C-alpha cells in the first residue's frame, strides 16, 4: 500500500515537472515571437539612413576632412596626426591663407611623403 502511494506521488511529481517544462517552453516561444515580429516590443536602435538626395561628391565630403576647415580635434582623429602636427597644420593654414592642394602638407615639419600617402585617402581641399 505504501509503495502504491509513493509511486503515485512520484508519477504526479513527474507529470508536474513535464507540465512546468511545457509552460516554460511556451513562454519562451511567445517571448521570442514578440522580439522578432513586434516592432513596439523592443526600441528601434537602427541608425538613420543617409538622405537619398546626396550626390556622390557630397557623400565623399561628409566622409573626408577638409584641410582648410578642419578643427584641431578632426585633425587629431586622422591617422599619424597627433596634437603637435594638428597645431602645425592649423598654424600653416593661418599663415598661408589655407591649402591649395593636399601636397602642401609636405611643407609642414613632420609630414613627409609616407605620411602624405596615408593621409591622401582621408583629406581633401575645397576648391
BAMITI-706493 format. One record per residue: z, x, y of N, C-alpha, C, O in turn; residue number from 1. Coordinates in steps of 0.001 Angstrom, whole numbers, plus 524288, in hexadecimal, padded with zeros to 5 digits. Layout:
<atom n_z="Z" n_x="X" n_y="Y" ca_z="Z" ca_x="X" ca_y="Y" c_z="Z" c_x="X" c_y="Y" o_z="Z" o_x="X" o_y="Y" pos="NUM"/>
...
# end
This chain:
<atom n_z="80000" n_x="80330" n_y="7FB58" ca_z="80000" ca_x="80000" ca_y="80000" c_z="80000" c_x="80362" c_y="804F2" o_z="7FD05" o_x="80266" o_y="80896" pos="1"/>
<atom n_z="8035D" n_x="8075E" n_y="80508" ca_z="8037D" ca_x="80ACD" ca_y="80996" c_z="7FE63" c_x="80DB6" c_y="80A34" o_z="7FC9B" o_x="80ECA" o_y="80E8A" pos="2"/>
<atom n_z="7FC17" n_x="80EF5" n_y="805C0" ca_z="7F70A" ca_x="811A5" ca_y="80602" c_z="7F2E0" c_x="80E43" c_y="80887" o_z="7EFBA" o_x="8103A" o_y="80B95" pos="3"/>
<atom n_z="7F2C8" n_x="80960" n_y="8075C" ca_z="7EEE9" ca_x="805C5" ca_y="80983" c_z="7EF80" c_x="8052C" c_y="80F62" o_z="7EB9D" o_x="804FF" o_y="81236" pos="4"/>
<atom n_z="7F45C" n_x="804DB" n_y="8113F" ca_z="7F554" ca_x="80451" ca_y="816D8" c_z="7F3B5" c_x="8094C" c_y="819B7" o_z="7F142" o_x="80911" o_y="81DD9" pos="5"/>
<atom n_z="7F515" n_x="80DC1" n_y="81781" ca_z="7F3AA" ca_x="812C0" ca_y="819E8" c_z="7EDBF" c_x="81365" c_y="81A04" o_z="7EB82" o_x="81575" o_y="81DBD" pos="6"/>
<atom n_z="7EB53" n_x="81198" n_y="815E0" ca_z="7E598" ca_x="81200" ca_y="81595" c_z="7E301" c_x="80E98" c_y="819BD" o_z="7DF4C" o_x="81043" o_y="81C4E" pos="7"/>
<atom n_z="7E4FD" n_x="809C3" n_y="81A65" ca_z="7E2CA" ca_x="8063C" ca_y="81E54" c_z="7E3A9" c_x="8085F" c_y="823D4" o_z="7E02F" o_x="80820" o_y="82723" pos="8"/>
<atom n_z="7E85B" n_x="80A7B" n_y="824C7" ca_z="7E960" ca_x="80CCF" ca_y="829E0" c_z="7E594" c_x="81146" c_y="82AF9" o_z="7E397" o_x="811C1" o_y="82F53" pos="9"/>
<atom n_z="7E496" n_x="8147B" n_y="8271B" ca_z="7E0ED" ca_x="818D5" ca_y="827B8" c_z="7DB6D" c_x="816CA" c_y="828C9" o_z="7D891" o_x="818F8" o_y="82BFB" pos="10"/>
<atom n_z="7D9F4" n_x="81287" n_y="8260B" ca_z="7D4C8" ca_x="81043" ca_y="826E0" c_z="7D455" c_x="80E15" c_y="82C73" o_z="7D06D" o_x="80EFE" o_y="82F1A" pos="11"/>
<atom n_z="7D865" n_x="80B2C" n_y="82E3D" ca_z="7D83E" ca_x="80904" ca_y="8337F" c_z="7D849" c_x="80D55" c_y="837A7" o_z="7D5C4" o_x="80CE5" o_y="83BB9" pos="12"/>
<atom n_z="7DB2C" n_x="81171" n_y="83687" ca_z="7DB33" ca_x="815DD" ca_y="83A22" c_z="7D5C8" c_x="8183B" c_y="83A82" o_z="7D3EA" o_x="81962" o_y="83EC9" pos="13"/>
<atom n_z="7D347" n_x="818F5" n_y="8361C" ca_z="7CDFE" ca_x="81B26" ca_y="83604" c_z="7CA27" c_x="81787" c_y="838CC" o_z="7C6C7" o_x="8195D" o_y="83BB0" pos="14"/>
<atom n_z="7CAA3" n_x="8125F" n_y="837F5" ca_z="7C736" ca_x="80E99" ca_y="83A94" c_z="7C809" c_x="80EE1" c_y="8407E" o_z="7C441" o_x="80EB1" o_y="84374" pos="15"/>
<atom n_z="7CCF1" n_x="80F54" n_y="8423D" ca_z="7CE1C" ca_x="80FD3" ca_y="847CB" c_z="7CBB1" c_x="814BB" c_y="84A22" o_z="7C9AC" o_x="8149E" o_y="84E7E" pos="16"/>
<atom n_z="7CBE7" n_x="81906" n_y="8473C" ca_z="7C985" ca_x="81DE4" ca_y="84920" c_z="7C3A0" c_x="81D54" c_y="849A6" o_z="7C149" o_x="81F47" o_y="84D5F" pos="17"/>
<atom n_z="7C145" n_x="81AAC" n_y="845ED" ca_z="7BB90" ca_x="819EA" ca_y="84613" c_z="7BA16" c_x="81665" c_y="84AAD" o_z="7B650" o_x="81784" o_y="84D70" pos="18"/>
<atom n_z="7BD05" n_x="81229" n_y="84B87" ca_z="7BBE6" ca_x="80EA3" ca_y="84FE1" c_z="7BC8C" c_x="8118A" c_y="85516" o_z="7B953" o_x="810F5" o_y="8589C" pos="19"/>
<atom n_z="7C0AE" n_x="814A1" n_y="8558E" ca_z="7C189" ca_x="817A8" ca_y="85A4C" c_z="7BD08" c_x="81B7D" c_y="85B3B" o_z="7BB51" o_x="81C2D" o_y="85FAB" pos="20"/>
<atom n_z="7BB22" n_x="81DF6" n_y="85719" ca_z="7B6C0" ca_x="82194" ca_y="8579B" c_z="7B1DE" c_x="81EB7" c_y="85985" o_z="7AF0E" o_x="820BF" o_y="85CD9" pos="21"/>
<atom n_z="7B0D3" n_x="81A0F" n_y="8577D" ca_z="7AC4A" ca_x="81708" ca_y="85942" c_z="7ACD6" c_x="8156B" c_y="85EFD" o_z="7A901" o_x="81581" o_y="861E5" pos="22"/>
<atom n_z="7B184" n_x="813F9" n_y="8609C" ca_z="7B260" ca_x="81278" ca_y="8660F" c_z="7B17A" c_x="81726" c_y="869A0" o_z="7AF1B" o_x="8169E" o_y="86DC6" pos="23"/>
<atom n_z="7B35C" n_x="81BBD" n_y="8680A" ca_z="7B29A" ca_x="82070" ca_y="86B33" c_z="7ACD3" c_x="821EA" c_y="86B88" o_z="7AAF9" o_x="8238B" o_y="86FA9" pos="24"/>
<atom n_z="7AA00" n_x="8215C" n_y="86741" ca_z="7A460" ca_x="8227B" ca_y="86747" c_z="7A187" c_x="81EA5" c_y="86AE5" o_z="79E20" o_x="82039" o_y="86DE8" pos="25"/>
<atom n_z="7A2E8" n_x="819A6" n_y="86A97" ca_z="7A069" ca_x="815BB" ca_y="86DF0" c_z="7A18B" c_x="816DA" c_y="873B2" o_z="79E0F" o_x="81661" o_y="876F9" pos="26"/>
<atom n_z="7A664" n_x="81856" n_y="874F3" ca_z="7A7B7" ca_x="8199E" ca_y="87A58" c_z="7A4A2" c_x="81E68" c_y="87C31" o_z="7A2B7" o_x="81E7B" o_y="8809A" pos="27"/>
<atom n_z="7A427" n_x="82257" n_y="878E7" ca_z="7A125" ca_x="826FE" ca_y="87A4A" c_z="79B6F" c_x="825BE" c_y="87B44" o_z="7991D" o_x="827BE" o_y="87EF8" pos="28"/>
<atom n_z="79924" n_x="82272" n_y="877F7" ca_z="793B3" ca_x="820EA" ca_y="878B2" c_z="792F8" c_x="81DC0" c_y="87DB8" o_z="78F19" o_x="81E6E" o_y="8807C" pos="29"/>
<atom n_z="796AF" n_x="81A50" n_y="87EE0" ca_z="79666" ca_x="8173D" ca_y="883AE" c_z="796CB" c_x="81AC7" c_y="88879" o_z="793E8" o_x="81A16" o_y="88C41" pos="30"/>
<atom n_z="79A4B" n_x="81E7D" n_y="8884F" ca_z="79ADE" ca_x="8222D" ca_y="88C9B" c_z="795EA" c_x="82577" c_y="88D43" o_z="79424" o_x="8264D" o_y="891A8" pos="31"/>
<atom n_z="793B7" n_x="8274D" n_y="88904" ca_z="78EDC" ca_x="82A5C" ca_y="8893F" c_z="78A69" c_x="8270C" c_y="88B6E" o_z="78749" o_x="828F7" o_y="88E8A" pos="32"/>
<atom n_z="78A19" n_x="8221F" n_y="889D9" ca_z="78607" ca_x="81E9C" ca_y="88BCA" c_z="78661" c_x="81E0A" c_y="891BF" o_z="7826F" o_x="81E41" o_y="8947B" pos="33"/>
<atom n_z="78B24" n_x="81D51" n_y="893AF" ca_z="78BD0" ca_x="81CCD" ca_y="89956" c_z="78A75" c_x="821D6" c_y="89C2D" o_z="78809" o_x="821AF" o_y="8A054" pos="34"/>
<atom n_z="78BF7" n_x="82642" n_y="89A05" ca_z="78ACB" ca_x="82B40" ca_y="89C91" c_z="784EE" c_x="82C38" c_y="89CE1" o_z="78307" o_x="82E52" o_y="8A0C3" pos="35"/>
<atom n_z="7821B" n_x="82ABA" n_y="898E3" ca_z="77C80" ca_x="82BD7" ca_y="898B3" c_z="7792D" c_x="827E6" c_y="89BAA" o_z="7754C" o_x="8295D" o_y="89E19" pos="36"/>
<atom n_z="77AA4" n_x="822ED" n_y="89B7E" ca_z="7770E" ca_x="81EF1" ca_y="89D64" c_z="77907" c_x="81BC4" c_y="8A209" o_z="7760B" o_x="818A7" o_y="8A429" pos="37"/>
<atom n_z="77DD6" n_x="81C67" n_y="8A3AE" ca_z="77FD4" ca_x="81974" ca_y="8A820" c_z="78038" c_x="81D1C" c_y="8ACCF" o_z="783BB" o_x="82064" o_y="8ACF4" pos="38"/>
<atom n_z="77CB8" n_x="81CA8" n_y="8B0A5" ca_z="77CC2" ca_x="82055" ca_y="8B50B" c_z="781A2" c_x="81FDF" c_y="8B875" o_z="782F6" o_x="82394" o_y="8BB36" pos="39"/>
<atom n_z="78447" n_x="81B7D" n_y="8B857" ca_z="788EF" ca_x="81ADA" ca_y="8BB92" c_z="78DC7" c_x="81D34" c_y="8B8FC" o_z="791D2" o_x="81DBD" o_y="8BB89" pos="40"/>
<atom n_z="78D74" n_x="81E98" n_y="8B409" ca_z="79203" ca_x="82094" ca_y="8B136" c_z="79387" c_x="82609" c_y="8B2FC" o_z="79828" o_x="82723" o_y="8B3B4" pos="41"/>
<atom n_z="78FBB" n_x="82974" n_y="8B3B3" ca_z="790B6" ca_x="82EC5" ca_y="8B575" c_z="78E4E" c_x="82F8A" c_y="8BAD9" o_z="78A46" o_x="82D2F" o_y="8BBFD" pos="42"/>
<atom n_z="790A4" n_x="832C2" n_y="8BE34" ca_z="78E4D" ca_x="833A8" ca_y="8C364" c_z="7892B" c_x="83697" c_y="8C2EF" o_z="78856" o_x="83998" o_y="8BF46" pos="43"/>
<atom n_z="785C5" n_x="835AD" n_y="8C6AE" ca_z="780AD" ca_x="8383E" ca_y="8C6BD" c_z="78153" c_x="83DB2" c_y="8C915" o_z="78282" o_x="83E39" o_y="8CDB6" pos="44"/>
<atom n_z="7808E" n_x="841B6" n_y="8C5EB" ca_z="7815E" ca_x="8470E" ca_y="8C7BE" c_z="77C3F" c_x="84A18" c_y="8C7F9" o_z="77C3E" o_x="84EDD" o_y="8C89B" pos="45"/>
<atom n_z="777F9" n_x="84759" n_y="8C776" ca_z="772F2" ca_x="84A01" ca_y="8C7C9" c_z="771C2" c_x="84B92" c_y="8CD67" o_z="77317" o_x="848B6" o_y="8D108" pos="46"/>
<atom n_z="76F48" n_x="8500B" n_y="8CE2B" ca_z="76DEB" ca_x="8518E" ca_y="8D38A" c_z="7699F" c_x="84E0A" c_y="8D5AD" o_z="76678" o_x="84BE1" o_y="8D2C1" pos="47"/>
<atom n_z="76995" n_x="84D88" n_y="8DAC9" ca_z="76592" ca_x="84A50" ca_y="8DD34" c_z="76052" c_x="84D1C" c_y="8DCD6" o_z="7600C" o_x="851D5" o_y="8DDB2" pos="48"/>
<atom n_z="75C2B" n_x="84A46" n_y="8DB93" ca_z="7570C" ca_x="84CD0" ca_y="8DB35" c_z="75511" c_x="84E7A" c_y="8E090" o_z="75682" o_x="84C3A" o_y="8E490" pos="49"/>
<atom n_z="751C5" n_x="8526A" n_y="8E090" ca_z="74F61" ca_x="8541A" ca_y="8E572" c_z="74B9B" c_x="84FEA" c_y="8E759" o_z="7491D" o_x="84D4F" o_y="8E42A" pos="50"/>
<atom n_z="74B24" n_x="84F3C" n_y="8EC5D" ca_z="74762" ca_x="84B67" ca_y="8EE5B" c_z="741D8" c_x="84CD8" c_y="8ECB4" o_z="74063" o_x="8516D" o_y="8EC9F" pos="51"/>
<atom n_z="73EDA" n_x="848EB" n_y="8EB6A" ca_z="7398E" ca_x="849E3" ca_y="8E98A" c_z="735D4" c_x="84B41" c_y="8EDF9" o_z="73164" o_x="84CCE" o_y="8ECF5" pos="52"/>
<atom n_z="73789" n_x="84AB5" n_y="8F2E8" ca_z="73411" ca_x="84BD3" ca_y="8F745" c_z="73383" c_x="851A7" c_y="8F85D" o_z="7302F" o_x="85331" o_y="8FB79" pos="53"/>
<atom n_z="736B9" n_x="854F0" n_y="8F5DC" ca_z="7367B" ca_x="85A85" ca_y="8F6EF" c_z="73151" c_x="85CDD" c_y="8F50D" o_z="72F83" o_x="85BD0" o_y="8F0B8" pos="54"/>
<atom n_z="72F10" n_x="85FFC" n_y="8F85D" ca_z="72A87" ca_x="862F6" ca_y="8F6A8" c_z="72C7D" c_x="867D5" c_y="8F3E4" o_z="73124" o_x="86908" o_y="8F41A" pos="55"/>
<atom n_z="7290B" n_x="86A9A" n_y="8F158" ca_z="72A90" ca_x="86F50" ca_y="8EE87" c_z="72CC3" c_x="87365" c_y="8F244" o_z="73098" o_x="87607" o_y="8F109" pos="56"/>
<atom n_z="72A58" n_x="873EB" n_y="8F6CE" ca_z="72C29" ca_x="877BC" ca_y="8FAA1" c_z="7319D" c_x="8765A" c_y="8FCA0" o_z="734E1" o_x="879D1" o_y="8FD50" pos="57"/>
<atom n_z="7329F" n_x="87159" n_y="8FD8E" ca_z="737CF" ca_x="86FB5" ca_y="8FF4A" c_z="73BEB" c_x="870AB" c_y="8FB17" o_z="74050" o_x="8723D" o_y="8FC43" pos="58"/>
<atom n_z="73A79" n_x="86FB8" n_y="8F63D" ca_z="73E0F" ca_x="870CA" ca_y="8F1EB" c_z="73F6B" c_x="87690" c_y="8F1A1" o_z="743F2" o_x="877FA" o_y="8F0D8" pos="59"/>
<atom n_z="73B76" n_x="879EB" n_y="8F246" ca_z="73C7C" ca_x="87F85" ca_y="8F221" c_z="74014" c_x="8812F" c_y="8F697" o_z="74371" o_x="8848C" o_y="8F5E4" pos="60"/>
<atom n_z="73F5A" n_x="87ED4" n_y="8FB2A" ca_z="742B3" ca_x="88031" ca_y="8FF93" c_z="74854" c_x="87E8E" c_y="8FE9A" o_z="74BF2" o_x="88133" o_y="9005B" pos="61"/>
<atom n_z="7491F" n_x="87A3A" n_y="8FBD5" ca_z="74E6F" ca_x="878A6" ca_y="8FA78" c_z="750D4" c_x="87C4B" c_y="8F66B" o_z="75598" o_x="87CDE" o_y="8F630" pos="62"/>
<atom n_z="74D93" n_x="87EBA" n_y="8F343" ca_z="74F73" ca_x="88220" ca_y="8EF13" c_z="75050" c_x="887B2" c_y="8F0D8" o_z="7537D" o_x="88A79" o_y="8EE89" pos="63"/>
<atom n_z="74D94" n_x="8896A" n_y="8F4E0" ca_z="74DDC" ca_x="88ECF" ca_y="8F6A2" c_z="750F6" c_x="88F41" c_y="8FBB2" o_z="7525C" o_x="88B57" o_y="8FE1E" pos="64"/>
<atom n_z="75201" n_x="8941D" n_y="8FD3D" ca_z="754FD" ca_x="89532" ca_y="901F8" c_z="75162" c_x="89770" c_y="90622" o_z="74E97" o_x="89B3C" o_y="9052D" pos="65"/>
<atom n_z="75176" n_x="89517" n_y="90ABA" ca_z="74E5F" ca_x="89714" ca_y="90F18" c_z="75169" c_x="89B85" c_y="911A1" o_z="755E0" o_x="89AC6" o_y="91340" pos="66"/>
<atom n_z="74F15" n_x="8A011" n_y="911FC" ca_z="751B7" ca_x="8A49D" ca_y="91432" c_z="75312" c_x="8A3E6" c_y="919EF" o_z="756DA" o_x="8A637" o_y="91BCC" pos="67"/>
<atom n_z="75020" n_x="8A0CD" n_y="91CBB" ca_z="75108" ca_x="8A02C" ca_y="92252" c_z="75538" c_x="89C1D" c_y="9239F" o_z="7571B" o_x="89BF8" o_y="9280B" pos="68"/>
<atom n_z="756B2" n_x="898DA" n_y="91FE9" ca_z="75A96" ca_x="894CD" ca_y="92104" c_z="75F44" c_x="894FA" c_y="91D5A" o_z="762E7" o_x="891E6" o_y="91DFF" pos="69"/>
<atom n_z="75F47" n_x="89873" n_y="9198F" ca_z="76372" ca_x="89895" ca_y="915A3" c_z="768AE" c_x="89A1B" c_y="9180A" o_z="768F8" o_x="89D7F" o_y="91B71" pos="70"/>
<atom n_z="76CB8" n_x="89794" n_y="9163C" ca_z="771FE" ca_x="898EF" ca_y="917EF" c_z="773E9" c_x="89D96" c_y="914BC" o_z="77174" o_x="89F31" o_y="910ED" pos="71"/>
<atom n_z="77852" n_x="89FAE" n_y="9165F" ca_z="77A93" ca_x="8A429" ca_y="9139E" c_z="77BCB" c_x="8A2B6" c_y="90DE6" o_z="77AC9" o_x="8A5CB" o_y="90A59" pos="72"/>
<atom n_z="77DEF" n_x="89E13" n_y="90D0C" ca_z="77F48" ca_x="89C57" ca_y="907C2" c_z="77A6A" c_x="89BB9" c_y="90458" o_z="77A7B" o_x="89D0D" o_y="8FFB9" pos="73"/>
<atom n_z="77637" n_x="899B4" n_y="906A5" ca_z="77160" ca_x="8991D" ca_y="903A9" c_z="76F27" c_x="89E6B" c_y="90231" o_z="76D11" o_x="89F0F" o_y="8FDE8" pos="74"/>
<atom n_z="76F90" n_x="8A22D" n_y="905A5" ca_z="76DA4" ca_x="8A76A" ca_y="90474" c_z="770FC" c_x="8AA06" c_y="9004A" o_z="76EEC" o_x="8ACB4" o_y="8FCDE" pos="75"/>
<atom n_z="7760B" n_x="8A94B" n_y="90086" ca_z="77981" ca_x="8AB96" ca_y="8FC97" c_z="77871" c_x="8A945" c_y="8F735" o_z="7793B" o_x="8ABE2" o_y="8F33F" pos="76"/>
<atom n_z="776AC" n_x="8A46F" n_y="8F707" ca_z="7758B" ca_x="8A1E8" ca_y="8F203" c_z="770B6" c_x="8A43B" c_y="8EF58" o_z="76FE8" o_x="8A367" o_y="8EAAD" pos="77"/>
<atom n_z="76D8A" n_x="8A717" n_y="8F23A" ca_z="768E0" ca_x="8A982" ca_y="8EFF7" c_z="76A70" c_x="8AE18" c_y="8EC75" o_z="76E71" o_x="8B096" o_y="8ED63" pos="78"/>
<atom n_z="7674B" n_x="8AF39" n_y="8E86B" ca_z="76894" ca_x="8B3A6" ca_y="8E50C" c_z="76825" c_x="8B8D5" c_y="8E7FF" o_z="764A7" o_x="8B990" o_y="8EB38" pos="79"/>
<atom n_z="76BB5" n_x="8BC5A" n_y="8E6D9" ca_z="76BFB" ca_x="8C19B" ca_y="8E910" c_z="76D2D" c_x="8C1B8" c_y="8EEE8" o_z="76CAE" o_x="8C5D0" o_y="8F161" pos="80"/>
<atom n_z="76EBC" n_x="8BD52" n_y="8F122" ca_z="77028" ca_x="8BD2B" ca_y="8F6A8" c_z="775FF" c_x="8BBF8" c_y="8F6F8" o_z="777C9" o_x="8B7CF" o_y="8F55A" pos="81"/>
<atom n_z="778DB" n_x="8BFA8" n_y="8F90C" ca_z="77E70" ca_x="8BEE0" ca_y="8F9D7" c_z="77F95" c_x="8BDC3" c_y="8FF8C" o_z="77C12" o_x="8BC94" o_y="9029D" pos="82"/>
<atom n_z="78486" n_x="8BE2A" n_y="900E7" ca_z="7861C" ca_x="8BD01" ca_y="90644" c_z="783C0" c_x="8C0D8" c_y="90A31" o_z="7820B" o_x="8BF4C" o_y="90E69" pos="83"/>
<atom n_z="783AC" n_x="8C5DB" n_y="908C2" ca_z="781B2" ca_x="8C9DA" ca_y="90C5D" c_z="77BDF" c_x="8C921" c_y="90D59" o_z="77A23" o_x="8C942" o_y="911D5" pos="84"/>
<atom n_z="778D0" n_x="8C85D" n_y="90928" ca_z="7732C" ca_x="8C79E" ca_y="909E1" c_z="77203" c_x="8C28A" c_y="90CC5" o_z="76E60" o_x="8C250" o_y="90FE8" pos="85"/>
<atom n_z="77513" n_x="8BE7A" n_y="90BBD" ca_z="77445" ca_x="8B98B" ca_y="90E8A" c_z="7751C" c_x="8BA5B" c_y="91466" o_z="7722A" o_x="8B851" o_y="9179B" pos="86"/>
<atom n_z="77920" n_x="8BD54" n_y="915C0" ca_z="77A0F" ca_x="8BE70" ca_y="91B48" c_z="775A1" c_x="8C1B0" c_y="91DA1" o_z="77414" o_x="8C0CF" o_y="92218" pos="87"/>
<atom n_z="7739F" n_x="8C567" n_y="91AA7" ca_z="76F41" ca_x="8C89B" ca_y="91C9A" c_z="76A54" c_x="8C55F" c_y="91D61" o_z="76778" o_x="8C626" o_y="9212B" pos="88"/>
<atom n_z="76955" n_x="8C1BB" n_y="919C8" ca_z="764B6" ca_x="8BE58" ca_y="91A47" c_z="7652C" c_x="8BB01" c_y="91F2F" o_z="7616A" o_x="8BA79" o_y="92223" pos="89"/>
<atom n_z="769C8" n_x="8B8C1" n_y="9200D" ca_z="76A8F" ca_x="8B578" ca_y="924AC" c_z="76A10" c_x="8B8B7" c_y="929A8" o_z="767C7" o_x="8B6EE" o_y="92D7D" pos="90"/>
<atom n_z="76C35" n_x="8BD82" n_y="9299F" ca_z="76BC8" ca_x="8C0EB" ca_y="92E3A" c_z="76619" c_x="8C25B" c_y="92F44" o_z="76469" o_x="8C24F" o_y="933C4" pos="91"/>
<atom n_z="7631E" n_x="8C3A1" n_y="92B35" ca_z="75D94" ca_x="8C4E9" ca_y="92BD7" c_z="75AA3" c_x="8C032" c_y="92E02" o_z="7574E" o_x="8C0BA" o_y="9316F" pos="92"/>
<atom n_z="75BE6" n_x="8BBA3" n_y="92BFC" ca_z="75945" ca_x="8B6DF" ca_y="92DC1" c_z="75A59" c_x="8B5E5" c_y="93389" o_z="756CE" o_x="8B45C" o_y="93666" pos="93"/>
<atom n_z="75F15" n_x="8B6BD" n_y="93545" ca_z="7606B" ca_x="8B5DF" ca_y="93ABE" c_z="75DFE" c_x="8B9FA" c_y="93E4D" o_z="75C55" o_x="8B8C2" o_y="942A5" pos="94"/>
<atom n_z="75DC9" n_x="8BED5" n_y="93C7B" ca_z="75B98" ca_x="8C311" ca_y="93FAB" c_z="755B3" c_x="8C2A6" c_y="94041" o_z="75397" o_x="8C3E1" o_y="94465" pos="95"/>
<atom n_z="75305" n_x="8C0EE" n_y="93C2B" ca_z="74D55" ca_x="8C0E5" ca_y="93C28" c_z="74AF2" c_x="8BB78" c_y="93CC5" o_z="74631" o_x="8BAE0" o_y="93C59" pos="96"/>
<atom n_z="74E1B" n_x="8B794" n_y="93DBE" ca_z="74BFC" ca_x="8B250" ca_y="93E84" c_z="74A27" c_x="8AFBD" c_y="9398A" o_z="746CC" o_x="8AC4D" o_y="939B8" pos="97"/>
<atom n_z="74C3B" n_x="8B147" n_y="9352B" ca_z="74AD5" ca_x="8AED9" ca_y="9302E" c_z="74713" c_x="8B22B" c_y="92D0E" o_z="74548" o_x="8B647" o_y="92ECB" pos="98"/>
<atom n_z="745F4" n_x="8B045" n_y="9286D" ca_z="74266" ca_x="8B2F9" ca_y="924D7" c_z="73CFE" c_x="8B088" c_y="92546" o_z="73C73" o_x="8ABCC" o_y="925E8" pos="99"/>
<atom n_z="7390C" n_x="8B3D1" n_y="924EC" ca_z="733B9" ca_x="8B1CB" ca_y="924BB" c_z="7319C" c_x="8B1F7" c_y="91F2B" o_z="72DC6" o_x="8AF55" o_y="91DF3" pos="100"/>
<atom n_z="7341C" n_x="8B513" n_y="91BC3" ca_z="73299" ca_x="8B545" ca_y="9163F" c_z="7374A" c_x="8B6FF" c_y="91303" o_z="73B09" o_x="8B937" o_y="9150E" pos="101"/>
<atom n_z="73703" n_x="8B5F5" n_y="90E0A" ca_z="73B38" ca_x="8B774" ca_y="90A7B" c_z="73BA0" c_x="8BD65" c_y="90A18" o_z="73FE3" o_x="8BF81" o_y="90960" pos="102"/>
<atom n_z="73746" n_x="8C00A" n_y="90A8F" ca_z="73738" ca_x="8C5BB" ca_y="90A09" c_z="73A7C" c_x="8C87B" c_y="90E34" o_z="73BF9" o_x="8CCFF" o_y="90D7B" pos="103"/>
<atom n_z="73B9D" n_x="8C5DE" n_y="91283" ca_z="73EE9" ca_x="8C831" ca_y="9168C" c_z="74475" c_x="8C945" c_y="9149F" o_z="74757" o_x="8CC3D" o_y="91713" pos="104"/>
<atom n_z="745EF" n_x="8C6ED" n_y="91056" ca_z="74B28" ca_x="8C7E0" ca_y="90E2C" c_z="74BF8" c_x="8CD9D" c_y="90CC4" o_z="75060" o_x="8CF89" o_y="90CE2" pos="105"/>
<atom n_z="747BA" n_x="8D05D" n_y="90B70" ca_z="74846" ca_x="8D5D7" ca_y="909F2" c_z="749D6" c_x="8D943" c_y="90E91" o_z="74B6B" o_x="8DDBC" o_y="90DC8" pos="106"/>
<atom n_z="7496F" n_x="8D748" n_y="91359" ca_z="74B14" ca_x="8DA41" ca_y="917ED" c_z="75100" c_x="8DA30" c_y="91896" o_z="75322" o_x="8DD10" o_y="91BCC" pos="107"/>
<atom n_z="753A4" n_x="8D6EA" n_y="9158D" ca_z="75954" ca_x="8D68D" ca_y="915CD" c_z="75BA5" c_x="8DA79" c_y="911FC" o_z="759FB" o_x="8DACB" o_y="90D7C" pos="108"/>
<atom n_z="75F83" n_x="8DD79" n_y="913CE" ca_z="76206" ca_x="8E168" ca_y="9108D" c_z="764A3" c_x="8DEBD" c_y="90BE2" o_z="767B7" o_x="8DB1A" o_y="90C87" pos="109"/>
<atom n_z="76361" n_x="8E097" n_y="90733" ca_z="7659C" ca_x="8DE6B" ca_y="9026E" c_z="761EE" c_x="8DAE1" c_y="8FF73" o_z="76322" o_x="8D940" o_y="8FB17" pos="110"/>
<atom n_z="75D67" n_x="8D9A7" n_y="901C6" ca_z="7598D" ca_x="8D667" ca_y="8FF18" c_z="754A5" c_x="8D9A2" c_y="8FE55" o_z="751F6" o_x="8DB0A" o_y="90210" pos="111"/>
<atom n_z="7538A" n_x="8DAC4" n_y="8F96B" ca_z="74EDE" ca_x="8DDC2" ca_y="8F822" c_z="74AE4" c_x="8DA66" c_y="8F557" o_z="74B3A" o_x="8D59A" o_y="8F552" pos="112"/>
<atom n_z="7471F" n_x="8DD05" n_y="8F2FB" ca_z="742E9" ca_x="8DA31" ca_y="8F04D" c_z="744EF" c_x="8D710" c_y="8EBA5" o_z="7431A" o_x="8D2B8" o_y="8EAAF" pos="113"/>
<atom n_z="748B8" n_x="8D93A" n_y="8E8BA" ca_z="74ABC" ca_x="8D66F" ca_y="8E425" c_z="74DAB" c_x="8D17C" c_y="8E5B9" o_z="74CFD" o_x="8CD5C" o_y="8E359" pos="114"/>
<atom n_z="750E5" n_x="8D1EF" n_y="8E9B3" ca_z="753BC" ca_x="8CD56" ca_y="8EB8E" c_z="74FF7" c_x="8C957" c_y="8EDD0" o_z="750A5" o_x="8C4A5" o_y="8ED0A" pos="115"/>
<atom n_z="74BFF" n_x="8CB2F" n_y="8F097" ca_z="74817" ca_x="8C7A0" ca_y="8F2C1" c_z="7453D" c_x="8C4B6" c_y="8EE64" o_z="74421" o_x="8C00F" o_y="8EEE5" pos="116"/>
<atom n_z="74411" n_x="8C76B" n_y="8EA24" ca_z="74163" ca_x="8C4E3" ca_y="8E5BE" c_z="744BA" c_x="8C082" c_y="8E36B" o_z="742AD" o_x="8BC7A" o_y="8E1CA" pos="117"/>
<atom n_z="749D5" n_x="8C151" n_y="8E345" ca_z="74D50" ca_x="8BD40" ca_y="8E145" c_z="74DB2" c_x="8B8B7" c_y="8E51E" o_z="74DB7" o_x="8B42D" o_y="8E388" pos="118"/>
<atom n_z="74DFE" n_x="8B9EE" n_y="8EA28" ca_z="74EC3" ca_x="8B5E4" ca_y="8EE1C" c_z="749E6" c_x="8B2AC" c_y="8EF43" o_z="74A5A" o_x="8AE46" o_y="8F127" pos="119"/>
<atom n_z="74551" n_x="8B4B8" n_y="8EE31" ca_z="7406D" ca_x="8B202" ca_y="8EF9F" c_z="7400D" c_x="8AC8E" c_y="8ED5A" o_z="73DA5" o_x="8A920" o_y="8EFB7" pos="120"/>
<atom n_z="74262" n_x="8ABB0" n_y="8E8D4" ca_z="741FC" ca_x="8A67A" ca_y="8E66F" c_z="74614" c_x="8A2B1" c_y="8E88E" o_z="745F8" o_x="89E11" o_y="8E73C" pos="121"/>
<atom n_z="749B0" n_x="8A492" n_y="8EBD2" ca_z="74DD2" ca_x="8A145" ca_y="8EDDF" c_z="74D6B" c_x="8A024" c_y="8F3B3" o_z="74FFA" o_x="89C8E" o_y="8F5A0" pos="122"/>
<atom n_z="74A4B" n_x="8A31A" n_y="8F683" ca_z="74A22" ca_x="8A28B" ca_y="8FC34" c_z="7448D" c_x="8A196" c_y="8FE1B" o_z="740C2" o_x="8A2AE" o_y="8FB5B" pos="123"/>
<atom n_z="74426" n_x="89F87" n_y="902DC" ca_z="73F1B" ca_x="89EE9" ca_y="90576" c_z="73FF1" c_x="89F58" c_y="90B42" o_z="7445E" o_x="89F31" o_y="90D22" pos="124"/>
<atom n_z="73BAE" n_x="89FE3" n_y="90E1D" ca_z="73BE4" ca_x="8A01B" ca_y="913D2" c_z="7388C" c_x="89BA5" c_y="915E1" o_z="733E8" o_x="89B44" o_y="914AB" pos="125"/>
<atom n_z="73AF3" n_x="89849" n_y="918FE" ca_z="73827" ca_x="893E4" ca_y="91B51" c_z="7344C" c_x="895F3" c_y="91F5E" o_z="735B6" o_x="8990A" o_y="922C5" pos="126"/>
<atom n_z="72F84" n_x="8943E" n_y="91EF7" ca_z="72B79" ca_x="89622" ca_y="92296" c_z="72AE7" c_x="892A1" c_y="9273D" o_z="727AD" o_x="893A8" o_y="92AA7" pos="127"/>
# end
